[in-house]
Amino acid sequence: MAEGDRPAAPVIVDVPERVPSTLALLGLLMMRPIDLHYRLREAGIRAPAGRIGQLWREQAEGGRAAGAFVWRMLLLLVVLSPGLTALMGLGLHVMGVPMRGVWLISAALCSAVGLVVALVSGLASGVLLGSLASVSMLAGLHATAGGAFGPESGGAAAIAVGVCLGIVSGLSAGSIGGLASGRGPTVRNVQVAAIATSLVPMLVWSGASSVSFAGAVAASALVAFLACAFRLPFYALEVLAQAVAYAVERFTGRPTLRWVPVRHHNLSYLPHPFLGRHLALAVRSRPAEVLAVADACLRSPGNILVGWPWVVEALERAHAQEATEPHA
């Protein structure tokens, strides 16, 4: 380095326009947390899954994107989540579902707990856990206590409580992990978290109720956690959407790669049928779309091996066909 030269100052990225709107944030957190991770990094946020203190520190250093992200996430937690819970509780009550307690109070408590988690663990963790718990407590607490599933100490009530616990923890685990690391949690990590999710209610309810009730809560929580963490309820819809998209392009020639579910959901742990054949159909005419889908496959735990290997094979096959076709 010549005398008098100074190292170039690091380029600070701050693009608050890249931060999604409040409702879009909720959708991306649930369905595309890995895409959201990279989008927030592109906006200039250094710790997308960081604590409120970390993000406020970024804002104090001039990071407008971090400030916009914090306020929109807090809006989800302290305004939209309790409001949605109140509306859903009112709807269940109007439909005749027996409810006990004031669900708005439990929604406020969930928001408060979410704020504590956001301060201690991470903003995204607090928002997801607080919001999902707020809604799930309508069935797990108020409807169960009101007798909607039979006696409060019965088997159906235990299953309802466990399912609610499993849904909240299972959905949160995948979304928080994807946002924090930019990749889906490994199968092993999901299994370890599932075991912990079932052991905690077993220990809690063993002292407060019967062992059979605690076992039913733990077993249903384990099943619900695995189903939600691996996004199994979404898989049937993804298979149908992928099959329809492939069939439409195969038999009509209409481009449908933008429909493929791998571009709209990051956390599918099972491969999508017909995806490789669909890529092969479009590789010669629309290589840019094929590459976009292949990139989305890299962010989907169940389709990593479907993306780039199929693209390479399809490109080689297309090149071989072009070489064998007679030239005019």
C-alpha positions in Angstrom: 0.0 0.0 0.0 1.5 3.4 -1.0 2.3 5.9 1.7 -0.6 8.0 2.7 -3.2 5.5 1.3 -5.9 4.5 3.7 -8.0 1.4 3.6 -11.4 1.9 2.0 -14.2 2.3 4.5 -16.6 -0.6 4.6 -19.7 -0.1 2.5 -22.7 0.2 4.8 -25.9 -1.1 3.2 -29.2 0.3 4.5 -32.2 -0.2 2.3 -35.3 0.0 4.4 -37.5 -0.4 1.3 -36.4 -4.0 1.2 -38.0 -4.7 4.5 -41.4 -6.3 3.8 -44.7 -4.8 5.0 -46.2 -6.0 8.3 -48.5 -8.7 6.8 -45.9 -9.8 4.3 -43.5 -10.3 7.2 -45.9 -12.7 8.8 -46.3 -14.7 5.7 -42.6 -14.8 5.0 -41.9 -15.8 8.6 -44.3 -18.7 8.3 -43.6 -20.0 4.8 -40.3 -18.5 3.5 -38.1 -17.7 6.5 -34.9 -18.6 4.5 -35.8 -16.1 1.8 -36.7 -13.6 4.5 -33.2 -14.1 6.0 -31.5 -13.1 2.8 -33.9 -10.3 2.0 -33.3 -8.7 5.4 -29.5 -9.1 5.0 -29.8 -7.4 1.6 -31.7 -4.6 3.3 -28.7 -4.1 5.6 -29.8 -5.9 8.8 -26.9 -7.7 10.3 -28.8 -9.9 12.7 -32.2 -10.8 11.2 -33.0 -13.1 14.2 -31.3 -10.9 16.8 -32.7 -9.6 20.0 -34.5 -6.2 20.1 -31.4 -4.7 21.8 -29.2 -5.8 18.9 -31.6 -4.4 16.3 -32.1 -1.1 18.2 -28.3 -0.8 18.3 -28.2 -1.2 14.6 -30.9 1.5 14.3 -28.9 3.8 16.6 -25.9 3.4 14.3 -28.0 4.6 11.3 -29.7 1.4 10.2 -33.1 2.5 9.2 -33.9 -1.0 7.9 -33.4 -2.4 11.4 -35.7 0.2 12.8 -38.4 -0.5 10.3 -38.1 -4.3 10.9 -38.4 -3.9 14.7 -41.5 -1.7 14.6 -43.3 -3.9 12.1 -42.6 -7.0 14.1 -43.8 -5.3 17.3 -46.9 -4.3 15.5 -47.6 -7.9 14.7 -47.0 -9.0 18.3 -48.8 -6.3 20.3 -51.6 -5.2 18.0 -52.4 -7.7 15.2 -52.0 -10.9 17.3 -54.2 -9.9 20.2 -56.7 -8.4 17.8 -56.9 -11.6 15.7 -57.2 -13.7 18.9 -60.1 -11.6 20.1 -61.9 -11.9 16.8 -61.4 -15.7 16.6 -62.5 -16.1 20.2 -65.6 -14.1 19.5 -66.3 -16.2 16.4 -66.0 -19.4 18.3 -68.3 -18.1 21.0 -70.9 -17.1 18.4 -70.7 -20.5 16.8 -71.6 -22.1 20.2 -68.2 -23.4 21.2 -68.1 -23.4 25.0 -65.3 -21.1 26.2 -64.1 -20.2 29.6 -62.2 -17.1 30.6 -61.5 -13.8 28.9 -59.4 -14.7 25.9 -58.3 -11.1 25.4 -56.4 -11.2 28.7 -54.6 -14.4 27.7 -53.7 -12.7 24.3 -52.3 -9.7 26.2 -50.2 -12.1 28.4 -48.9 -13.9 25.4 -47.8 -10.6 23.9 -46.1 -9.7 27.1 -44.3 -13.1 27.2 -43.4 -12.6 23.5 -41.8 -9.2 24.4 -39.7 -10.8 27.1 -38.5 -13.5 24.7 -37.8 -10.8 22.1 -35.6 -9.1 24.6 -33.8 -12.2 25.9 -33.7 -14.6 22.9 -34.6 -12.9 19.6 -37.3 -10.6 18.1 -38.5 -13.2 15.6 -38.7 -15.9 18.4 -40.8 -13.6 20.6 -43.1 -12.6 17.8 -43.7 -16.2 16.6 -44.1 -17.8 20.0 -46.2 -15.0 21.3 -48.5 -14.8 18.3 -48.9 -18.5 17.8 -49.5 -19.2 21.5 -52.1 -16.4 21.6 -54.2 -18.0 18.9 -53.6 -21.6 20.1 -54.7 -20.9 23.6 -58.2 -20.4 22.4 -58.4 -24.2 22.0 -55.7 -25.3 24.4 -56.9 -23.3 27.3 -60.3 -21.6 27.0 -62.2 -24.2 25.0 -60.6 -27.0 26.9 -61.5 -25.4 30.2 -65.0 -24.7 28.9 -65.6 -28.4 28.2 -65.5 -28.3 24.4 -63.5 -31.6 24.4 -65.3 -33.3 27.3 -64.1 -33.4 30.9 -61.1 -31.1 31.5 -59.1 -34.0 32.8 -60.1 -36.4 30.0 -58.2 -37.9 27.1 -59.6 -35.6 24.4 -58.7 -32.5 26.5 -55.2 -33.8 26.9 -54.9 -34.4 23.2 -56.2 -30.8 22.5 -53.6 -29.3 24.9 -50.8 -31.4 23.4 -51.7 -30.6 19.8 -51.7 -26.9 20.6 -48.3 -27.1 22.2 -46.9 -29.1 19.3 -48.2 -26.7 16.7 -46.8 -23.6 18.4 -43.4 -25.1 19.0 -43.2 -27.0 15.7 -44.0 -24.1 13.4 -41.8 -21.7 15.5 -38.8 -24.1 15.4 -38.6 -24.2 11.6 -39.2 -20.6 11.0 -36.8 -19.3 13.7 -34.1 -21.7 12.6 -34.5 -20.7 8.9 -34.5 -17.0 9.7 -31.5 -17.2 12.0 -29.2 -19.4 9.8 -30.4 -19.0 6.3 -31.1 -22.7 5.9 -33.7 -25.1 7.2 -33.0 -27.0 10.5 -31.5 -30.4 10.0 -33.6 -33.5 10.6 -31.5 -34.4 13.6 -32.1 -31.0 15.2 -35.8 -31.3 14.6 -35.9 -34.7 16.3 -34.0 -33.4 19.3 -36.4 -30.5 19.6 -39.3 -32.9 19.3 -38.1 -35.0 22.2 -37.6 -31.9 24.4 -41.1 -30.7 23.4 -42.7 -33.9 24.6 -40.6 -34.2 27.8 -41.5 -30.8 29.1 -45.3 -31.3 29.3 -44.7 -34.8 30.7 -42.8 -33.3 33.6 -45.2 -30.4 34.1 -48.5 -32.4 34.0 -47.1 -35.4 35.9 -47.1 -33.3 39.1 -50.3 -31.4 38.4 -52.5 -34.2 37.1 -52.5 -37.9 36.5 -49.7 -39.8 34.7 -52.1 -40.9 31.9 -53.1 -37.3 31.3 -49.5 -36.1 31.2 -48.6 -39.0 28.8 -51.5 -38.1 26.4 -50.4 -34.5 26.4 -46.7 -35.5 25.7 -47.6 -38.0 23.0 -49.9 -35.6 21.1 -47.4 -32.8 21.5 -44.7 -35.0 20.0 -46.8 -36.0 17.0 -48.0 -32.4 16.4 -44.5 -31.0 16.7 -43.1 -33.5 14.1 -46.0 -32.9 11.7 -45.6 -29.1 11.9 -41.8 -28.9 12.0 -41.6 -31.1 8.9 -44.6 -29.2 7.4 -46.4 -32.4 6.6 -49.9 -30.8 6.4 -48.6 -28.6 3.6 -47.1 -31.5 1.7 -50.4 -32.9 0.2 -51.2 -29.4 -1.2 -47.6 -29.1 -2.5 -47.9 -32.5 -4.3 -51.2 -31.4 -5.9 -49.9 -28.0 -6.9 -46.7 -29.4 -8.4 -48.6 -32.1 -10.3 -51.1 -29.6 -11.7 -48.3 -27.2 -12.7 -46.4 -29.9 -14.5 -49.5 -31.3 -16.2 -50.5 -27.8 -17.5 -47.1 -27.1 -19.0 -46.7 -30.7 -20.3 -50.1 -30.8 -22.2 -50.8 -27.2 -23.0 -47.3 -25.6 -23.3 -48.3 -22.8 -20.9 -45.3 -21.8 -18.7 -46.1 -22.7 -15.1 -42.7 -22.8 -13.3 -43.8 -19.7 -11.3 -46.5 -21.9 -9.8 -44.2 -24.6 -8.4 -44.5 -24.8 -4.6 -40.8 -24.9 -4.0 -40.7 -21.2 -4.8 -43.3 -20.4 -2.2 -42.3 -22.6 0.7 -38.8 -23.1 2.1 -39.3 -25.8 4.7 -40.6 -28.8 2.9 -38.7 -31.9 4.0 -40.1 -34.2 1.4 -39.3 -34.1 -2.4 -41.9 -32.8 -4.8 -42.9 -35.2 -7.5 -42.6 -34.2 -11.2 -40.4 -31.2 -10.3 -37.4 -32.7 -12.1 -39.5 -33.4 -15.2 -41.0 -30.0 -15.0 -37.5 -28.4 -15.1 -36.5 -30.6 -18.0 -39.5 -29.3 -20.0 -38.4 -25.6 -19.6 -34.7 -25.9 -19.6 -34.3 -25.1 -23.3 -36.8 -22.4 -23.6 -36.6 -20.6 -20.3 -33.2 -21.3 -18.6 -33.5 -18.2 -16.4 -36.7 -19.6 -14.8 -35.1 -23.0 -14.4 -32.2 -21.5 -12.6 -34.5 -19.6 -10.3 -36.3 -22.8 -9.4 -33.0 -24.6 -8.9 -31.9 -21.8 -6.5 -35.2 -22.3 -4.6 -34.5 -26.0 -4.4 -31.3 -25.2 -2.5 -33.4 -23.6 0.2 -35.8 -26.5 0.5 -34.5 -29.4 2.7 -36.4 -32.0 0.8 -35.6 -30.7 -2.7 -31.9 -29.9 -2.6 -31.1 -33.0 -4.6 -33.9 -32.2 -7.1 -32.6 -28.8 -8.1 -29.1 -28.4 -9.4 -28.4 -32.1 -10.3 -31.6 -32.1 -12.4 -30.7 -28.8 -14.0 -27.2 -30.1 -15.0 -28.7 -33.3 -16.4 -31.4 -31.4 -18.3 -28.9 -29.0 -19.7 -26.7 -31.8 -20.9 -29.7 -33.6 -22.4 -30.8 -30.4 -24.2 -27.3 -29.8 -25.5 -27.1 -33.4 -26.8 -30.5 -32.9 -28.6 -29.4 -29.7 -30.2 -26.2 -31.4 -31.4 -28.1 -34.3 -33.0 -30.8 -32.1 -34.6 -30.2 -31.4 -38.3 -29.3 -27.7 -39.0 -31.3 -25.9 -41.7 
